Amino acid sequence: MGIPKAERESLAGVGAQYDSEVVYHSLQDELKEQGVVYLDMDTALKTHEDIVKKYFMTLIRPGDHKFAALHGAVWSGGSFVYVPEGVQVDIPLQSYFRLNAK
């Protein structure tokens, strides 16, 4: 995919998922040391459950409309990003998702 080369050159972190399965995920050590979390959702739930519970579905709430409610009920895969207050991420994080289903 060429992800490691692109990551070294211009990304703070990168994740790739194929049919909701993680095939690659990385974050610069400097950002990890500052408390930045950039993980696939399944791993984030296992390792940072408190942060995920605090923020998941708070920007767009399930009661906003039926599609938000559906997403909250049946989500699969995805990326979780948490940047602590006072920390700045100056270069992008990027996630790639590929689905083969019609």
N, C-alpha and C positions, 0 to 999 in steps of 0.2 A: 504494500500500500504506500510505502514511502513515508509513513508517519514519523518514524524516529528522526529522519533527516529534517523534515519540516519542523518538528518539535524543537530540535536543537537550534534551528535558525530563527524561528519567529513565534513560538508558542510557549506560554508558561506551563501548559499542561494539555494533554489530549486524551480522549477516550474514544473507543470504537466498539460498537455493539452490532452483532449480526443476529437478526431474529431474537432480540432481547437478551442474547447471551454476550457477556463481555469477552472480547478477543484481545483488547489492549487498553490499558489505562495507566497514566503517568502524570506526575506533578513535580515541578522543580523542588528540590530539597529546601531551598531558601524559603519558599512559600509554606511548605509543611512546617518548618521551624517557627514560622510566624502564626501558625494555627489555622491556616487556610485548609479547608477540606474540599476535595474534588474527587468524587468517587461515583461508581455506579450505585443506583438506589439500593440494590440488595446488600451490597457491602456496607453502605452508609447506615442502613438500618441495623446491621449487626454490630458495627464498631462505634457509631455515634447516634444511638437511638434517641437520646435526650434532645439533641439538636434537630434531628429530623422531625420528631414529634412536635417540637416547638414551632417549626416553620412550614411543614408540609401542608399544602392546601390553604395557606393563609392569604396569599395574594389574590387568587381567584378561588372563592369559597364554593363548596358544593351547592349551596343554596342560591348561587347567582343565576344558574340556568341548568337545564337538564344535561347538557354535555359536560359541564363541570362536575356535576354529580356522578355521571357515568365514569368520567376519568378517575374520580376519587374512589370509586367502587372497584374498578377493574384494571387499574394501571399495571403496566408490565414494562420493566426495563427503565431506562432513563438515567439521567445524571443528577447528582446532588452537589450543589456548590454552596459553601459557607465561607464568608470572608469576615473575620472578626472586626469589630469596630476599631477604627484607627489604623487598619492595615489597608494598603492600596496595592492592587494587582495592575501593573502598568502594561503588560502585554497579554493578549487574549488566551483564554482557555477555549478549546474547541472539541466538540463531540460529533462523532460520525455515527449514523444509524443506517443500517441496511435491513430491509424486510423483503423476503422473497415471496410472501403470500400475495395472491391477486387481490 
